Amino acid sequence: MKFTTLVSATALAVASTAFVGAAQARDQVQIAGSSTVLPYASIVAEAFGENTDFPTPVVESGGSSAGLKKFCTGVGENTIDIANASRKIKAKEIKACAEAGVKDIIEVRIGYDGIVFASQKDGPAFTAFVPADLFNALGAKVLKDGELVDNPYNQWADFNGDLPAVDIAAFIPGTKHGTREVFEEKVLLAGCEATGAFEKFLEVAEGDSDKAKKKAAEKACMAVRTDGKSVDIDGDYTETLARIDSNPNGVGVFGLAFYENNTDKLKVATMSGVAPSTETIASGDYPVSRPLFFYIKKAHIGVIPGLKEYAQFFVSDEIAGAEGPLAQYGLVADPELAATQASIEAEEVMGN
């Protein structure tokens, strides 16, 4: 047993040494993940390259899930150093990371963002939504006359006379985007509960426990119709904007920052009576907001030049604070930014 342990430890040391030697050939931090975090990370990467002696990090998109999957392939020069995410890393992703040797992960919360519902600036009057509207428009099954039925609605006004009498056309984040989870949980599920559909789904849910039945009902609430009225967008927000440009009746899901940089083309709707803004998100009044993150492989710190320094630069008061360039672009500054700064300095890893 001792011999086996010694061999394992020796093998680990050799692997670590090999990684160090190989990684020294790469002097750029490599980042992938969330399209929501992408513009913020790009701003920081460019400023980091201009204001330090380190090369400008390489930042790619692809979505939160795709970035974390790439992040969790292992450690070494041929793997990325950071995954950007518009949601927290999941337990199953942490497990996948650990199984591939990525066992020490540093979580960095950079601030907050909101998802907004916007349409053509000169299009129909989509000015106010509640979660029930989005659920009725997009749910695979909805509650009508007290029964669950396949979604029968063709126009927004079919279920809410205050909405335009135009064909339903919604462009929502694809399933690999972290934004999709926020949309499902804070809009579709909330709307399902508000209409009473959740209780009906719960009545017919299958499962060997109340918890299992509740999970099945929630899954049914978040199922989206597949008849073409709801379209998944797997690319970034520019693709959603292109769809809106070509469809005057289209409603798209965007990040607040992207919308604020395209107000010449888009108008935004309130959600439950609250207009999205940095102020309403910071106060917690806007109901569809979420924290944004990036995740660092601790094993790469001290090996990939500039990795820790990039993280520190990103969350510095000058960059991520209320008066920094990220706030000007639309990021809502984290009131606990100082704690994040201290966590990076100490290289604190997530608990497993």
Buried (B, 14 or more C-beta within 10 A) or exposed (E): EEEEEEEEEEEEEEEBEEBBEEBEEBEBBBBBBBBBBBBBBBBBBEBBBEEEEBBBBBBBBBBBBBBBBBBBBBBBBEBBBBBBBBBBBBEEBBEBBBEBBBBBBBBBBBBBBBBBBBBBEEBBEBBBBBBBBBBBBBBBBBBBEEEBEEBEBEBBBBBBEEBBEBEBBBBBBBEBBBBBBBBBBBBBBBBBBBBEBBEBBBEEBEEEEEEEBBEBBBEBBBBBBEEEBBBBBBBBBEBBBBBBEEBEBBBBBBBBBBBBBBEEBBBBBBBBEBBBBBEBBBEEBBBBBBBBBBBBBBBBBEBBBBBBBBBBBBBBEEBBBBEBBBBEBBBBBBEEBEEBBEBBEEBBBBEE
